Amino acid sequence: MPQNYSYRYELSSTESNFPARVSLFDKPGKECYIDKHWHKILEIDYILSGDLKVSVQGDNFILSDNEYVVINSNDVHHTNGKYENVHIKYMVIRYSYVFLKQYFPDFEKYRFEIKNSVYKETIRKHLERIAGFLDTEDELAEIHILSSLIYILDILFTYCKVPRSCDEILTEDPNYDYARQAVEHINEHYSETITLESVASFVGLSPTYFAKYFKVKTNKTFHTYLNDIRMVHALTDMENYGVTETEAALNNGFANVKSFIHTFKRNYKCTLSQYVRDNNSLPAIHGFNKLVDENIFSRQK
């Protein structure tokens, strides 16, 4: 009997001018569990030390020291540590969707197969190089990382891309298309006047059914998810462009700054001004992304 899964949608954005978000983790295997999910961007997981169990589109394998996997757009994947209490040090690269669409507008039509050993080793060396420059004080570290990020894309798109067939896209969840369409529509139009009724109409469901469906699939109400997406972009504008709370709120779809403050307080249990006073900085965007991401499309137990 086929299993009925739903999936967590992962919001991916960059925190600087980089074409990707690069994260380095070092934690015990039991903390490396990430449930089945998918995203539109291209991801690469690289293991520095330890053993990470990975499943991509139903293929299960273990990544060990200096091994990596390329996870294509829309691939269903999940991870777990092989040993609960043994630490795994690994790096995750998530290329920006906006960046990929700008330079490779049809990238979602392809998957990447690295069959040539020379290309495979070249990519591994660049991943090792990127990891080596993370958390260093080398004044040229960002340039070195950027150059390797671009070089990896060059190899993938020049030598490793393969056209995808229609049946490679998710088929396990019969309601998958509704969920994907709704979330992607929200992510594209969050700064506009968008309502539950308009999104329900867009995906072809009644507002009443859509409201229940969205809550079941994401563990968030429609309005909670919408405001969380708006908050991510508002914080990004404040961090990158120095705009005020009011400007950030109004430019990213909030009706007023009061709604912005309410959303922030719901997630951080304090106001933004209190957070800044206590921490001397704005919250890290990736920290809020985690709050947004952690329950989206979680597999129903």
N, C-alpha and C positions, 0 to 999 in steps of 0.2 A: 504494500500500500504506500503510495507516494507521501512524503512528508510535506506538510503545509507550512512553509516559512513565510515570514515577512522580513523586511530588511531595514536597517538603519541607514538613513541618508546622512552623508558626512559632508558638512560644509567645509570647503577648502578655500582659503584665501592666503595671500602673502602678507607679511608684516613689514616689508621693506620694498626696495626696488628690485629684489630678486625675482626671477621667473619661477621660483619654487619656495616652499616652506621646507626647511631642513631641520629635523629634530633628532637629538641623540638621547637614547634611553639606556639606563643601567638599573635593572630591577629583577627581583626573583621571578621565576617562571610563573608562579601563581598569579602575579600581577600583570602578566602579558596576555591574558585572555581578552580577546576582542571578538564579540559575537558577529554572526554573519551580517555583512553590510556591503554596500556598493557606493561608488561615486563616479562622477563624470570625468574626473581628472586622471592623469597617469601617475602611478605610484611605484617607487622602487624601495624594497626593504633589503638592507645590507647588514649581515651579522659580523660584528667584530669578535665576539667570543660568546660561547654558549650554544644551546640547541633550541631552536624555535620551530614548533610545529605549525605548518601553514597549509591552508586549503584554499585553492583558487579554482572556481568553477567545478568543484567536485573532485579535483585532483589533489591528493594529500601527499605531503612530503615533509622532510625535516631539513631546515637550513642550519648549517654549522659554521664554524669560523671561516671568514672571508668568502662566504657564499651569499648570493643575492637572488631576488626574484623581481621581475617586472610585472606589475599588475595593471592590466589594461583598463581602459575606460569601460565602466558598467560591469566589470567582472565581479561576481559575488565571491567574497573572500573572508576568512577569519583566521585568527592566530591563537596560539596557546604555548606556554612553555612546556618543554618535554619533561623537565623535572621541577616540581613545585618550588623547592627552596634553593635551587641553584640560580645564581644571577646570570642574566643575559644582557650583554651590551650590544645594542643594535641601533642603526640609523635608518630613519624613514624620510624619504624625499617625496614630496607631493608637488608636482608641477602645477602652476596656476592654470586654471581653465581659460581665463581671459588671455593669458600669454599664448597658450597652445592654439586657441582659436584665431588669434591674430596672425600667427605665422604658419599654422597648419590647419586651415579652416575645416578640412574634412578628416581630421585625425580620428574621430570616433568611428569611422568606417574601417579602421585597420586595427589589427593586433600585432604584437611584436614578438618574433621568434628569433632568438640569438643562437643560431646553429653553428656559425663559424667560430672556431676556438680562438682565433686571433681577436675578433671583435669582442667575444665574451671576456677575454682576459684584459683587453684594453679598457672596457667599461669597469671591470673590477678594480683596476689600478686607479681609475679616476674616482671611484667611490671611496677607495682607501685614502686617496689624496684629500678628498672633501672632509672625511672624518678626521683626518690629521690636523686640519686647519680650524676645526670647530673649537671654540673655547680657548683659542690662543690669543696672544697679544700682538701677533704679527700684524703690522700696519697694512700689509697687502693681502691679508687673509681673505677678505671678501672678494677681491679680484681673482685670487686663485680659485676659490670656490665657484665663483660665477663662470669662470672659463671652463671648469670641468663640467658644470651643469649643462652648459651649451654644447660642449663636445660630446657628451653622452647623447643628447638629443640628435645631434648630427649623425652619429652612428646609427641610432635607432631608425630615424626617418630615411636615411640614405640606403641602408643595407638590410634592415631587419623587418620592415613592415610587410604585412600580408593582409589582403582584403578579407573582411569579416563577412560571413554568411548571416542571413537573417536569423537562423536558428541558434546562433551563438549568444544572442541576447537572452536575458532572463526569461525563463519559462516556468519556474517552479511555483510561483504565486499567481493564481488566476486574476487577482486584482492588482497586479504589479503596475500595469499601465496607468490606472487611475492615480496611484500613489506617486509615481514618477512625474506624471504631468502636473499634478497639483503642486508638488514641492518645487519643481523647476519653474513653474509659472510664478509662484510666490517669490522665489529668489531673483527672478528677472524683473518683477514689477513691485518690489517691496516699497520703493520710494513714491509710488503713485497711490491714488485712492483705490484701494483694493478691499473687497469684502468677501465674507464667506459665500454669499450668494453669487458673486461674480466668478469665484473660483469653481464653485459647484457647477455653474453653468458651463464653464470652460471645459471641465472634464466630463460633462454629460450626466451628472447625478443631481438628484433633488437636494436642496439645502439641508433638509432634516437628515436624510440618509448620509450625506457627505459629512456633516458635523460629527455624527457618531462614528462613521468609518475612519475619519481622520484621527479622532481621539484614540480609537482602538489600535490603529497602525503605528501611531507615533508616541503614544502616552502623553501627548500634549493637546490642548485645545487648539483650534485654528488660530485664534487671536494670540494665544501665548507664543506659538511658533512664529507668527508674523512679527510680533514685537521683539522677539529674541533676534531674529534676522536683522531687523532694523537697528537694534542695539549694537550688534557687531559692526555694522557699517558706520554708525554714529561714533563709536569709540575709535574706529580706524581714522575717521576724518579729524577727530580731536587730536589723536596722536601724530598723524602725518602732516596736518595742515594748521593746527593750532586754533581751530574754530571754537566758538563758545558752545556751551550746552544747548542754548536755544537754537543756534545755527545748525548744529549737528542734528538736533531733534527734527527740525522742520525740513531740512534737506534730505532726510532719510525716511520720510513718511509718517512720523509721529504727528498727531494733531496739534500737540503743544508740548512744552517742556515738562509739564506735570506728568504726562504719560511716559515720557523718557525717564523721569526720576522714579516713577512707580515701577517700571520694568527693571531698572538697575537695582532698586531696593529689594525687589522680589528675589533676585538672584544672589546679591551680595550681602543682604541683611543690613544694609546701611545706605546712606545717600552717597552720591559721587563725591561731594565735598568732604564728607567724613572719611571716605576711603583715601582721598588724596592727602588729607591732613595726617592720617595715621601712617601712610606708606610713602609719602613724599613723591608720588607718581601716579599716573593713570594705571588702571589694571592692564596687565598684559593681554593683548587681543587673543592670543592662543588660549589663555585661561578662560575667557568668556566663550570662545569657540567650543571648549570642552563641555561647558555647561549647556550650550545649545545642542551639541552633538550627542551627548551620552545616552539619551533615550529615544533618539529618532530612528524609527523603523527597527526597534529592538524585536528580536524573535519572541514570539509569544510562547510562554512556558506551558 
